[in-house]
Amino acid sequence: MDDDFLQAFSNVVREQISNGHSVNFEDIGTFKAKHENQYQQKYKDGRVAMMPPKDSIVFVPDNRWRNG
């Protein structure tokens, strides 16, 4: 695929998700936002750190692709 197309595609998906929309490709799957809350990370040496909340983009495949 053309690099310009892939860049434009990722920009459109990112823009739509940042505006609160999901991006669905029929029979393929959906790109959507996933929010992870802040949490405590406990290390083996006893340290505890607060991990900040974050948002990420996830792809959920259509059911027909998940079942093999």
C-alpha positions as CSV (number, residue, x, y, z in Angstrom):
1,M,0.0,0.0,0.0
2,D,1.0,3.6,-0.6
3,D,2.5,5.2,2.5
4,D,0.5,8.4,1.9
5,F,-2.7,6.4,1.9
6,L,-1.8,4.7,5.2
7,Q,-0.9,8.0,6.8
8,A,-4.1,9.6,5.7
9,F,-6.1,6.5,6.9
10,S,-4.5,6.6,10.3
11,N,-5.1,10.3,10.6
12,V,-8.8,10.0,9.8
13,V,-9.2,7.1,12.3
14,R,-7.4,9.0,15.0
15,E,-9.4,12.2,14.4
16,Q,-12.7,10.4,14.5
17,I,-11.9,8.6,17.7
18,S,-10.6,11.8,19.4
19,N,-14.0,13.3,18.5
20,G,-15.7,10.5,20.4
21,H,-16.7,8.4,17.5
22,S,-15.8,4.8,16.7
23,V,-14.8,3.7,13.2
24,N,-16.5,0.6,11.9
25,F,-15.5,-1.3,8.8
26,E,-18.4,-3.7,7.9
27,D,-17.5,-7.4,8.2
28,I,-14.0,-6.4,9.3
29,G,-14.1,-4.7,12.7
30,T,-14.1,-1.5,14.7
31,F,-11.5,1.0,15.8
32,K,-12.5,2.6,19.1
33,A,-11.1,4.4,22.1
34,K,-10.2,2.5,25.3
35,H,-9.7,4.3,28.6
36,E,-7.6,2.9,31.3
37,N,-8.0,4.3,34.8
38,Q,-5.1,5.3,37.1
39,Y,-3.8,2.4,39.2
40,Q,-1.0,1.5,41.6
41,Q,1.9,-0.6,40.4
42,K,3.6,-2.6,43.1
43,Y,7.1,-3.8,42.4
44,K,8.9,-6.8,43.9
45,D,11.4,-4.5,45.7
46,G,8.5,-2.9,47.6
47,R,8.2,0.3,45.6
48,V,4.7,1.6,44.8
49,A,4.1,3.9,41.8
50,M,0.9,5.5,40.6
51,M,0.4,4.8,36.9
52,P,-1.4,7.6,35.1
53,P,-4.7,7.1,33.3
54,K,-4.4,6.8,29.5
55,D,-6.4,6.5,26.4
56,S,-5.5,4.2,23.5
57,I,-7.0,3.1,20.2
58,V,-8.0,-0.5,20.0
59,F,-9.2,-2.7,17.1
60,V,-12.0,-5.2,17.8
61,P,-12.4,-7.7,14.9
62,D,-15.8,-8.6,13.6
63,N,-17.2,-11.8,15.1
64,R,-16.7,-13.8,12.0
65,W,-12.9,-13.2,12.3
66,R,-12.7,-14.0,16.0
67,N,-14.2,-17.4,15.6
68,G,-11.7,-18.5,13.1
